Structure formats: C-alpha cells, structure tokens
Amino acid sequence: MKHFISTIVLFVLLLLGQAFAAVSQGLPVNSAPRIGVLHPGTATAEANRSNLELFRNSLRVLGYHDGRNIVIEVRSGRGKVDALQGLAAEFIHLKVALIVVVGPTAIEQAMKVSKAIPIVMVSAGNPVTRGFVKNLAVPGGNVTGLSSFVTGTDTKRLELLKEAFPSLSHVALIHPRRRTDASNVYQRAAQLMGMKLDVVEIRTATDLEPAFSRISALGVDGLLTMRELLTLGHVEQIAKFALNRRLTSMFESEEFVRAGGLMSYGVNHRIQWSRAAVFVDKILKGAKPGLIPIEPPQIKFLVNLGTAKKLGLTIPPEILLEANEVIKEP
C-alpha cells in the first residue's frame, strides 16, 4: 500500500512539474482559461492595439500572462455592427471562461448570445437604462463591469469652451441620430450661456461630408462632436475638418484630441480597459458577475496645445490647470 501511495504521489508531482514547465516556457496549458474580448473596432488601429496592450499589461500585474496561464481571444467588428453577434457566438465554441465586451452595441449583441457566460462590460453607457443590468449595486444575471454614464458632462463641455474662449458665440454639434436626449441638453446649456447651437444630424458615414459642408455654410466658430460608433470610426476625418476650418473644437473623449482636436471632456474610456482586468481577476477566482457592483467611470479633461498653436489660440492658465493631461507637441 505504501508503495502504491508513493507511486501516486510521484505521478501527481510529475504532472505538476510538466504543467509548471509549460507555463515557465510560455506554452499554453490545456486547462488555461480562455478570455474573449469583443470590441466594435471603430477606433483607429493604433488605439485598438494600445487599449488591448493596456488590458494585457493590467492582467500581467495581477499574475495572468497571455499564452501561459490564460489565453486571450480577440474579435473585432471592424466597424460593422452586423458582425458583432456572430463574433460573440464564436466564444461559445471556444468555451471561453468570460467575455470582455466594449461599447453598448457589442454588449447588447453578446447578451443575446449567452445568458450564462460571464460578461465584463467596458464603456457600457448607462447599463441600467439600456437594460443590461437590474441595478448598479447588484447587477444580477451574468453581467458586470464599468458604466460610462455621468450626468452634467454635456453642460460642462460648453462651460469649458466658453470659459476658455469668451468670444465664442456660435457652435455646431455633429449629432448621431441615436443621441436626441443629449442634443437637447446641449441646446438648453447653449441658451443659458447666450450661445447659438446648430445641430447637424448624421445617420451613416456618407452623411459626414454633407455635414461638413453644412457646418461650413453656417459660419460657426466652434464644433462639438458626440462619441458614438459612427463618429469613432472617423475621428481623424472630423479632427482634420475642425482644424482646417479653424474651429474651436470640444469632444466627448480623447480619441479625437489625439487625432488633432483641441479639447475633450468626458469619460476616460481608456482606463476602463485597465479596470476590466480587475473584474476578470475576480470572476476567475470564483466571484459571480451578478454580485459584483458596476464601477462608475472616471472623467478626463484633455487639451492639445499643439492644435491650439496651429489655430493661433491661447489656452488660459486656469483651464490648463484644470486639465488632467496636456498634449504639448504639435
């Protein structure tokens, strides 16, 4: 009996040694959990790579190494909404342990595919009003993650513009048709500040050039742009238009400013990739997603001094002090 037990112990130790050797050599272990990542792919290729690398780095800090003790499977919609549900369905066949899903549209499609696989939301908008979760404290079901909804940011953007440039009097708002409530908020805020605001609606990418022509004809001196799938797919085009028309621009997120826009104020969507790793860690350690509270977003104010210089504008010192980050290079 003693010899039999010794043999079993040696066998177990041998298996553990093989698994450890595979991990130390960077080889996938068969039992390593698979992590699915689904994003719409509307941002620039560089931004997508950067966000994914931030996610991987954040997992490494927590002890997870892609290709060693986890396997990360990335699927991108490449800007095509119709592709998202099919891509989400691939994760079922891959038997992923959980899915990290970016943006309300992709989240909606992933939830249609599975009510069992844990879903970690990134940039989820208001997950309660969109029906993703029951409430923020106890989401319920198979979904948890990060909200990207904050009240008052629309008004704050106009306030920052007016504070930085008091002579600003007429702005245009590029408005994807899904954001009617937000455009109404902008209208009310503009009226209170004594500014005129023209809403220019776009429905598809083909509407952008006509929208630019209309904005040019309006004779505005400022530009606001909402952050939606449609506009995210054309950040460089929109930022270039604002610069060429010498418009004082304010955006809802930093992608536009890094592409040459002037300022942005809104949810820090990039840091949510890092925070998503914390949710992944909790779920892999056995936490139920429906019991993990939804995390509120962080706000970021970004100013591009290089763009200000090209426009011949001076950003007041008090505005720069309020900024979380200032891009100094042209």
TORDO-899232 format. One record per residue: residue number from 0; residue in one letter; x, y, z of N, C-alpha, C in turn. Coordinates in steps of 0.05 Angstrom, whole numbers. Layout:
<recs>
     k   r     n.c1     n.c2     n.c3    ca.c1    ca.c2    ca.c3     c.c1     c.c2     c.c3
   NUM   A        X        Y        Z        X        Y        Z        X        Y        Z
...
</recs>
This chain:
<recs>
     k   r     n.c1     n.c2     n.c3    ca.c1    ca.c2    ca.c3     c.c1     c.c2     c.c3
     0   M       17      -24        0        0        0        0       18       25        0
     1   K       39       24       17       57       48       19       70       53       -8
     2   H       77       31      -22       90       34      -49       70       46      -69
     3   F       45       37      -67       24       47      -85       19       77      -81
     4   I       18       86      -56       14      114      -49       38      130      -60
     5   S       62      120      -56       86      134      -65       85      138      -95
     6   T       76      117     -109       74      118     -138       54      140     -147
     7   I       31      141     -133       11      161     -140       22      189     -135
     8   V       36      193     -113       48      219     -106       68      227     -128
     9   L       85      208     -136      105      215     -156       91      222     -183
    10   F       70      208     -189       55      213     -214       43      241     -214
    11   V       31      249     -191       20      275     -188       41      297     -190
    12   L       63      292     -177       85      311     -178       96      314     -206
    13   L       97      292     -221      106      293     -249       87      310     -266
    14   L       61      307     -262       42      323     -277       44      352     -271
    15   L       47      358     -245       51      386     -236       76      398     -248
    16   G       97      381     -249      123      391     -260      120      397     -289
    17   Q      105      380     -304      101      385     -332       86      411     -337
    18   A       65      414     -321       49      438     -324       65      463     -318
    19   F       81      461     -296       98      484     -289      118      491     -311
    20   A      130      469     -323      149      473     -344      136      487     -368
    21   A      112      478     -374       98      491     -397       93      520     -392
    22   V       84      527     -368       79      554     -361      105      571     -361
    23   S      127      560     -350      152      575     -349      163      579     -376
    24   Q      157      561     -396      167      565     -423      149      582     -440
    25   G      127      591     -428      108      608     -442       90      592     -461
    26   L       87      566     -456       69      550     -472       41      548     -460
    27   P       20      548     -476       -7      546     -465      -11      520     -450
    28   V      -23      522     -427      -31      498     -412      -60      491     -421
    29   N      -66      466     -426      -92      458     -436     -115      469     -419
    30   S     -110      470     -393     -132      479     -375     -133      509     -371
    31   A     -116      524     -385     -115      553     -381     -142      565     -390
    32   P     -154      582     -374     -180      594     -382     -176      612     -406
    33   R     -196      612     -424     -196      630     -447     -213      654     -440
    34   I     -202      678     -447     -216      703     -443     -223      715     -470
    35   G     -249      718     -475     -257      730     -500     -258      760     -498
    36   V     -249      774     -518     -251      804     -519     -265      811     -545
    37   L     -288      825     -542     -303      833     -566     -305      864     -566
    38   H     -295      876     -587     -297      905     -589     -306      913     -618
    39   P     -320      935     -620     -332      942     -646     -311      949     -668
    40   G     -287      956     -660     -266      962     -680     -270      987     -695
    41   T     -283     1007     -682     -288     1032     -696     -266     1053     -691
    42   A     -250     1049     -670     -228     1068     -665     -205     1062     -685
    43   T     -185     1078     -685     -162     1074     -702     -148     1048     -694
    44   A     -134     1036     -713     -120     1011     -708     -100     1015     -685
    45   E      -86     1038     -685      -67     1044     -664      -80     1045     -636
    46   A     -104     1058     -635     -118     1060     -610     -127     1032     -600
    47   N     -136     1015     -618     -145      988     -611     -121      972     -600
    48   R      -98      974     -613      -75      959     -604      -66      969     -577
    49   S      -67      995     -573      -58     1007     -548      -76      999     -525
    50   N     -103      998     -530     -122      991     -509     -118      961     -502
    51   L     -115      944     -522     -111      916     -516      -85      911     -501
    52   E      -65      925     -508      -39      922     -493      -42      931     -464
    53   L      -57      953     -460      -62      962     -433      -77      940     -417
    54   F      -96      927     -430     -111      906     -417      -93      883     -410
    55   R      -76      875     -429      -57      853     -424      -37      860     -401
    56   N      -27      884     -402       -8      893     -381      -22      893     -353
    57   S      -47      901     -352      -61      902     -327      -66      874     -316
    58   L      -71      855     -334      -73      827     -326      -47      815     -316
    59   R      -25      823     -329        2      814     -321        7      822     -292
    60   V        0      847     -285        4      857     -258      -11      839     -238
    61   L      -33      828     -247      -49      811     -229      -41      782     -231
    62   G      -20      776     -246      -10      749     -248      -19      732     -271
    63   Y      -32      745     -291      -43      730     -314      -26      737     -338
    64   H      -16      716     -352        1      720     -375      -11      706     -399
    65   D      -17      721     -420      -29      710     -444      -10      690     -456
    66   G      -21      666     -461       -4      644     -472        9      627     -451
    67   R        6      635     -426       17      619     -404       -6      607     -387
    68   N      -16      624     -369      -38      614     -352      -66      625     -360
    69   I      -67      640     -382      -93      647     -395      -88      649     -425
    70   V     -110      648     -440     -108      652     -469     -129      673     -476
    71   I     -120      695     -488     -138      717     -496     -146      715     -525
    72   E     -172      713     -530     -182      711     -557     -196      738     -564
    73   V     -185      752     -583     -195      779     -591     -211      777     -617
    74   R     -235      789     -616     -252      791     -640     -260      820     -644
    75   S     -257      830     -669     -264      858     -675     -286      859     -696
    76   G     -305      877     -691     -326      880     -711     -318      897     -735
    77   R     -294      909     -733     -283      925     -755     -303      946     -764
    78   G     -318      957     -745     -337      978     -751     -364      968     -762
    79   K     -367      942     -765     -392      931     -776     -409      919     -754
    80   V     -431      933     -748     -449      925     -726     -460      897     -730
    81   D     -467      891     -756     -479      865     -762     -461      842     -756
    82   A     -435      847     -753     -417      824     -749     -414      817     -719
    83   L     -423      834     -701     -417      831     -673     -430      806     -661
    84   Q     -455      800     -667     -468      777     -655     -455      751     -664
    85   G     -447      749     -689     -434      725     -699     -407      722     -685
    86   L     -392      744     -681     -366      742     -668     -370      734     -639
    87   A     -391      744     -626     -396      736     -598     -402      706     -596
    88   A     -416      696     -616     -424      668     -617     -399      650     -619
    89   E     -377      660     -631     -353      644     -633     -342      637     -606
    90   F     -346      654     -586     -335      649     -560     -348      625     -546
    91   I     -372      619     -554     -385      595     -543     -370      570     -552
    92   H     -364      569     -577     -349      546     -588     -321      544     -577
    93   L     -310      567     -570     -283      568     -558     -283      561     -529
    94   K     -307      559     -517     -311      553     -489     -296      572     -471
    95   V     -300      598     -476     -286      619     -460     -298      619     -432
    96   A     -281      627     -413     -289      629     -385     -306      654     -380
    97   L     -301      675     -396     -316      700     -395     -310      717     -419
    98   I     -326      738     -423     -322      755     -446     -321      784     -437
    99   V     -300      798     -446     -298      827     -441     -310      841     -466
   100   V     -330      857     -463     -344      868     -486     -344      899     -484
   101   V     -338      912     -506     -333      940     -507     -356      955     -522
   102   G     -369      973     -508     -390      990     -520     -417      978     -519
   103   P     -438      995     -517     -466      986     -514     -475      967     -536
   104   T     -468      974     -561     -478      957     -583     -467      929     -582
   105   A     -441      926     -577     -429      900     -575     -439      885     -550
   106   I     -443      899     -528     -454      887     -504     -481      875     -509
   107   E     -498      890     -523     -525      881     -529     -524      855     -546
   108   Q     -506      854     -565     -504      830     -582     -493      806     -566
   109   A     -474      811     -549     -463      789     -533     -483      778     -514
   110   M     -500      795     -503     -521      785     -484     -542      768     -499
   111   K     -546      773     -524     -565      757     -540     -554      728     -544
   112   V     -528      726     -544     -515      701     -550     -515      682     -526
   113   S     -510      693     -502     -508      676     -478     -518      690     -453
   114   K     -533      676     -437     -542      685     -411     -526      671     -389
   115   A     -506      655     -396     -491      640     -377     -462      649     -375
   116   I     -449      654     -397     -421      662     -397     -418      690     -384
   117   P     -401      693     -364     -398      719     -351     -389      740     -371
   118   I     -401      764     -370     -394      786     -388     -384      809     -371
   119   V     -361      820     -378     -350      844     -366     -353      867     -385
   120   M     -369      886     -378     -374      909     -396     -352      931     -393
   121   V     -345      942     -416     -327      965     -417     -342      987     -432
   122   S     -342     1011     -422     -355     1034     -435     -384     1027     -442
   123   A     -399     1020     -421     -426     1009     -425     -448     1030     -427
   124   G     -442     1056     -427     -463     1076     -426     -476     1074     -399
   125   N     -503     1078     -398     -518     1074     -374     -529     1046     -375
   126   P     -517     1027     -360     -525      999     -363     -553      992     -352
   127   V     -563     1010     -334     -590     1005     -323     -611     1013     -344
   128   T     -609     1037     -354     -630     1046     -373     -629     1030     -399
   129   R     -605     1020     -406     -603     1004     -430     -612      975     -425
   130   G     -618      968     -400     -628      941     -395     -607      920     -392
   131   F     -582      927     -389     -560      908     -386     -560      895     -358
   132   V     -567      911     -338     -566      902     -310     -591      913     -296
   133   K     -598      900     -273     -621      908     -257     -615      934     -242
   134   N     -592      935     -229     -583      959     -215     -553      959     -213
   135   L     -541      982     -205     -512      984     -204     -499      969     -181
   136   A     -513      967     -159     -502      954     -135     -502      923     -138
   137   V     -523      912     -148     -526      883     -152     -536      879     -181
   138   P     -518      877     -200     -526      875     -229     -545      852     -235
   139   G     -541      829     -222     -557      806     -229     -549      793     -255
   140   G     -557      769     -260     -551      755     -285     -521      749     -288
   141   N     -512      751     -313     -484      743     -319     -467      767     -327
   142   V     -476      791     -320     -463      816     -329     -454      834     -306
   143   T     -430      844     -309     -419      865     -291     -400      882     -307
   144   G     -386      900     -294     -366      916     -309     -367      946     -302
   145   L     -363      962     -323     -359      991     -319     -379     1008     -335
   146   S     -392     1025     -321     -410     1044     -333     -394     1067     -347
   147   S     -406     1080     -366     -394     1104     -378     -414     1127     -379
   148   F     -431     1127     -359     -452     1148     -359     -448     1166     -335
   149   V     -446     1192     -340     -444     1213     -319     -462     1236     -327
   150   T     -477     1245     -308     -494     1268     -314     -478     1294     -312
   151   G     -485     1314     -328     -473     1340     -327     -449     1345     -344
   152   T     -439     1324     -358     -415     1327     -374     -420     1344     -399
   153   D     -444     1341     -410     -451     1357     -435     -450     1386     -429
   154   T     -462     1394     -407     -462     1423     -399     -434     1432     -393
   155   K     -418     1415     -380     -391     1422     -372     -374     1427     -397
   156   R     -378     1413     -418     -362     1417     -442     -366     1446     -453
   157   L     -391     1454     -454     -397     1481     -464     -386     1502     -444
   158   E     -388     1496     -418     -377     1515     -399     -347     1519     -402
   159   L     -333     1497     -406     -304     1498     -410     -297     1514     -436
   160   L     -312     1509     -457     -308     1524     -482     -311     1554     -478
   161   K     -333     1561     -464     -340     1589     -460     -320     1602     -441
   162   E     -311     1587     -421     -292     1598     -402     -265     1603     -416
   163   A     -257     1584     -433     -231     1587     -447     -232     1608     -468
   164   F     -255     1610     -482     -258     1629     -504     -284     1644     -502
   165   P     -285     1666     -486     -309     1680     -480     -323     1692     -505
   166   S     -308     1696     -526     -320     1708     -550     -335     1687     -567
   167   L     -332     1662     -561     -345     1641     -576     -376     1645     -574
   168   S     -389     1645     -597     -418     1652     -597     -435     1632     -612
   169   H     -423     1617     -631     -440     1600     -649     -425     1574     -653
   170   V     -437     1552     -644     -425     1526     -647     -443     1507     -662
   171   A     -431     1487     -675     -446     1466     -688     -441     1440     -672
   172   L     -462     1423     -672     -460     1397     -658     -465     1375     -679
   173   I     -444     1358     -683     -447     1335     -700     -462     1314     -684
   174   H     -485     1307     -693     -504     1292     -676     -513     1265     -689
   175   P     -502     1242     -680     -513     1217     -690     -542     1214     -681
   176   R     -559     1203     -697     -587     1205     -692     -596     1192     -666
   177   R     -580     1174     -654     -588     1159     -630     -586     1177     -605
   178   R     -574     1200     -607     -569     1216     -583     -587     1240     -581
   179   T     -612     1237     -585     -631     1260     -584     -631     1274     -557
   180   D     -632     1258     -535     -633     1269     -508     -609     1287     -503
   181   A     -586     1277     -511     -561     1293     -506     -561     1318     -522
   182   S     -571     1318     -547     -571     1342     -562     -590     1363     -550
   183   N     -612     1354     -537     -630     1373     -524     -616     1386     -500
   184   V     -599     1370     -486     -584     1381     -463     -565     1403     -473
   185   Y     -551     1397     -495     -533     1417     -507     -547     1443     -514
   186   Q     -571     1440     -526     -587     1463     -534     -594     1480     -510
   187   R     -603     1468     -488     -610     1483     -464     -586     1497     -452
   188   A     -564     1483     -451     -539     1494     -440     -530     1518     -456
   189   A     -531     1515     -483     -522     1537     -501     -539     1562     -497
   190   Q     -565     1558     -494     -583     1581     -489     -577     1595     -463
   191   L     -571     1580     -443     -564     1592     -416     -539     1609     -418
   192   M     -521     1601     -435     -495     1614     -438     -495     1636     -460
   193   G     -518     1640     -471     -520     1661     -492     -506     1653     -518
   194   M     -506     1627     -524     -493     1618     -548     -514     1606     -567
   195   K     -508     1607     -593     -525     1594     -612     -514     1567     -619
   196   L     -531     1546     -619     -522     1519     -626     -539     1507     -648
   197   D     -526     1499     -669     -539     1486     -692     -533     1456     -691
   198   V     -553     1440     -691     -550     1411     -691     -549     1401     -720
   199   V     -527     1386     -727     -524     1375     -753     -525     1344     -750
   200   E     -546     1332     -759     -550     1303     -755     -537     1287     -777
   201   I     -525     1264     -768     -514     1245     -787     -525     1217     -781
   202   R     -530     1202     -801     -542     1175     -798     -522     1153     -807
   203   T     -507     1159     -827     -487     1140     -838     -461     1155     -844
   204   A     -441     1140     -851     -415     1153     -857     -417     1171     -881
   205   T     -435     1165     -899     -438     1182     -923     -449     1209     -917
   206   D     -460     1212     -893     -471     1238     -885     -449     1258     -875
   207   L     -425     1248     -870     -405     1265     -858     -397     1288     -876
   208   E     -390     1283     -901     -382     1305     -919     -404     1326     -923
   209   P     -429     1317     -927     -450     1338     -928     -453     1353     -902
   210   A     -448     1339     -880     -449     1353     -854     -428     1374     -852
   211   F     -404     1367     -861     -382     1386     -861     -389     1411     -878
   212   S     -401     1406     -901     -408     1428     -919     -429     1446     -905
   213   R     -448     1434     -892     -469     1450     -878     -457     1466     -856
   214   I     -439     1454     -840     -426     1468     -818     -410     1492     -828
   215   S     -396     1487     -850     -380     1509     -862     -399     1532     -871
   216   A     -422     1525     -882     -441     1546     -891     -454     1561     -868
   217   L     -455     1548     -845     -468     1561     -821     -451     1584     -810
   218   G     -425     1583     -815     -408     1604     -805     -402     1602     -775
   219   V     -402     1578     -764     -398     1574     -736     -368     1579     -729
   220   D     -363     1584     -703     -335     1587     -694     -327     1565     -675
   221   G     -345     1546     -670     -339     1523     -652     -352     1498     -662
   222   L     -341     1475     -653     -352     1449     -661     -352     1430     -637
   223   L     -375     1417     -634     -378     1395     -614     -384     1369     -629
   224   T     -374     1347     -619     -379     1322     -632     -385     1300     -611
   225   M     -407     1286     -615     -414     1264     -597     -397     1239     -602
   226   R     -393     1224     -582     -377     1199     -584     -397     1176     -588
   227   E     -398     1166     -613     -415     1143     -620     -400     1126     -640
   228   L     -410     1102     -645     -396     1084     -664     -390     1098     -690
   229   L     -409     1114     -700     -406     1127     -726     -383     1147     -725
   230   T     -383     1164     -705     -362     1185     -703     -334     1173     -696
   231   L     -334     1152     -679     -309     1139     -672     -295     1127     -696
   232   G     -310     1119     -716     -298     1108     -740     -285     1129     -758
   233   H     -289     1155     -751     -279     1176     -768     -266     1199     -751
   234   V     -252     1191     -730     -240     1211     -712     -221     1230     -727
   235   E     -204     1218     -743     -183     1234     -757     -196     1253     -778
   236   Q     -217     1243     -791     -231     1260     -811     -244     1284     -798
   237   I     -257     1279     -775     -271     1300     -761     -251     1320     -749
   238   A     -230     1310     -737     -210     1328     -725     -196     1345     -746
   239   K     -191     1333     -769     -178     1347     -791     -196     1369     -802
   240   F     -222     1363     -804     -242     1383     -813     -242     1407     -794
   241   A     -243     1402     -768     -244     1424     -748     -219     1441     -750
   242   L     -196     1428     -754     -171     1443     -756     -170     1459     -782
   243   N     -177     1447     -804     -176     1462     -830     -196     1485     -830
   244   R     -219     1483     -817     -238     1504     -816     -233     1524     -793
   245   R     -211     1518     -778     -202     1535     -756     -225     1538     -735
   246   L     -237     1515     -728     -259     1515     -709     -248     1507     -681
   247   T     -258     1521     -661     -251     1514     -634     -268     1489     -627
   248   S     -254     1467     -623     -269     1441     -621     -268     1429     -593
   249   M     -290     1417     -585     -292     1403     -560     -306     1376     -565
   250   F     -294     1355     -555     -304     1328     -560     -311     1313     -534
   251   E     -324     1291     -537     -333     1276     -513     -311     1256     -503
   252   S     -290     1251     -519     -269     1233     -510     -243     1239     -524
   253   E     -222     1229     -513     -195     1237     -521     -186     1227     -548
   254   E     -199     1207     -560     -190     1197     -586     -189     1220     -607
   255   F     -208     1238     -606     -209     1260     -625     -187     1280     -621
   256   V     -180     1284     -596     -159     1304     -589     -131     1292     -597
   257   R     -127     1267     -593     -102     1254     -601      -99     1254     -631
   258   A     -122     1256     -645     -122     1257     -675     -119     1286     -685
   259   G     -118     1306     -666     -114     1334     -675     -135     1353     -666
   260   G     -156     1343     -651     -176     1361     -640     -165     1378     -618
   261   L     -180     1398     -609     -169     1417     -589     -173     1408     -561
   262   M     -197     1401     -553     -202     1393     -525     -223     1371     -523
   263   S     -222     1355     -502     -243     1336     -496     -248     1335     -466
   264   Y     -273     1330     -460     -280     1327     -431     -301     1305     -430
   265   G     -295     1284     -415     -314     1262     -413     -302     1238     -400
   266   V     -316     1216     -403     -307     1191     -391     -280     1182     -401
   267   N     -263     1173     -383     -237     1163     -390     -241     1134     -399
   268   H     -247     1130     -424     -253     1103     -434     -228     1085     -434
   269   R     -205     1097     -438     -180     1081     -440     -174     1067     -413
   270   I     -178     1081     -391     -171     1069     -365     -190     1046     -358
   271   Q     -214     1046     -372     -232     1024     -366     -221      997     -376
   272   W     -204      998     -396     -191      973     -404     -174      962     -382
   273   S     -160      979     -367     -144      971     -345     -161      960     -322
   274   R     -183      975     -316     -201      966     -294     -215      940     -301
   275   A     -219      934     -326     -233      909     -334     -217      885     -325
   276   A     -190      888     -323     -173      866     -314     -180      858     -285
   277   V     -188      877     -269     -195      872     -241     -220      855     -240
   278   F     -239      861     -257     -264      845     -259     -258      817     -268
   279   V     -240      814     -288     -232      788     -298     -220      771     -275
   280   D     -203      784     -260     -190      770     -238     -210      760     -217
   281   K     -230      777     -211     -250      769     -191     -266      745     -201
   282   I     -274      746     -226     -291      724     -237     -275      698     -239
   283   L     -250      700     -248     -233      675     -250     -228      663     -222
   284   K     -230      680     -202     -226      670     -174     -252      660     -162
   285   G     -274      661     -178     -299      649     -168     -322      668     -162
   286   A     -317      694     -164     -339      713     -158     -360      711     -180
   287   K     -385      714     -172     -408      714     -191     -411      742     -202
   288   P     -412      745     -228     -414      772     -241     -438      788     -231
   289   G     -460      774     -227     -485      788     -219     -484      800     -191
   290   L     -463      792     -176     -459      803     -149     -437      824     -147
   291   I     -423      829     -169     -401      848     -169     -412      875     -178
   292   P     -411      896     -160     -423      922     -167     -411      934     -192
   293   I     -428      948     -207     -419      964     -231     -401      987     -221
   294   E     -379      990     -234     -360     1012     -227     -366     1037     -242
   295   P     -368     1060     -229     -373     1085     -243     -348     1094     -258
   296   P     -352     1111     -278     -329     1120     -295     -313     1142     -282
   297   Q     -288     1144     -292     -271     1167     -285     -273     1188     -308
   298   I     -270     1213     -301     -272     1235     -320     -244     1245     -327
   299   K     -241     1252     -353     -215     1263     -362     -219     1287     -379
   300   F     -203     1308     -373     -203     1332     -389     -176     1334     -403
   301   L     -176     1334     -429     -151     1334     -445     -150     1359     -463
   302   V     -126     1372     -464     -122     1395     -481      -98     1390     -499
   303   N     -101     1398     -524      -79     1395     -544      -68     1422     -550
   304   L      -45     1429     -537      -32     1455     -542      -21     1457     -570
   305   G      -13     1435     -582       -3     1436     -609      -25     1445     -628
   306   T      -49     1436     -624      -72     1445     -641      -78     1474     -635
   307   A      -77     1482     -610      -83     1510     -603      -63     1528     -617
   308   K      -38     1520     -618      -17     1536     -632      -23     1539     -662
   309   K      -32     1517     -674      -39     1518     -703      -62     1536     -708
   310   L      -81     1537     -689     -105     1554     -692      -99     1583     -683
   311   G      -76     1588     -672      -70     1615     -662      -85     1622     -637
   312   L      -91     1601     -621     -106     1606     -596      -89     1603     -571
   313   T      -96     1618     -551      -82     1616     -525     -101     1604     -505
   314   I      -93     1582     -493     -109     1569     -472     -103     1582     -446
   315   P     -123     1594     -432     -118     1607     -406     -105     1588     -386
   316   P      -87     1598     -369      -74     1582     -349      -93     1566     -331
   317   E     -115     1579     -324     -133     1565     -305     -146     1541     -318
   318   I     -150     1542     -345     -160     1519     -359     -140     1496     -360
   319   L     -115     1504     -365      -93     1484     -366      -90     1470     -338
   320   L      -93     1486     -317      -91     1474     -290     -113     1454     -285
   321   E     -136     1459     -297     -159     1441     -293     -156     1415     -309
   322   A     -140     1415     -330     -137     1392     -348     -122     1369     -334
   323   N     -131     1345     -339     -117     1321     -329      -92     1315     -345
   324   E      -92     1323     -371      -69     1318     -388      -68     1340     -409
   325   V      -43     1349     -415      -39     1369     -436      -20     1358     -456
   326   I      -28     1357     -482      -11     1348     -503        5     1373     -513
   327   K       31     1373     -510       47     1396     -516       59     1397     -544
   328   E       62     1372     -556       74     1371     -582       54     1377     -604
   329   P       62     1390     -625       43     1396     -648       33     1370     -660
</recs>
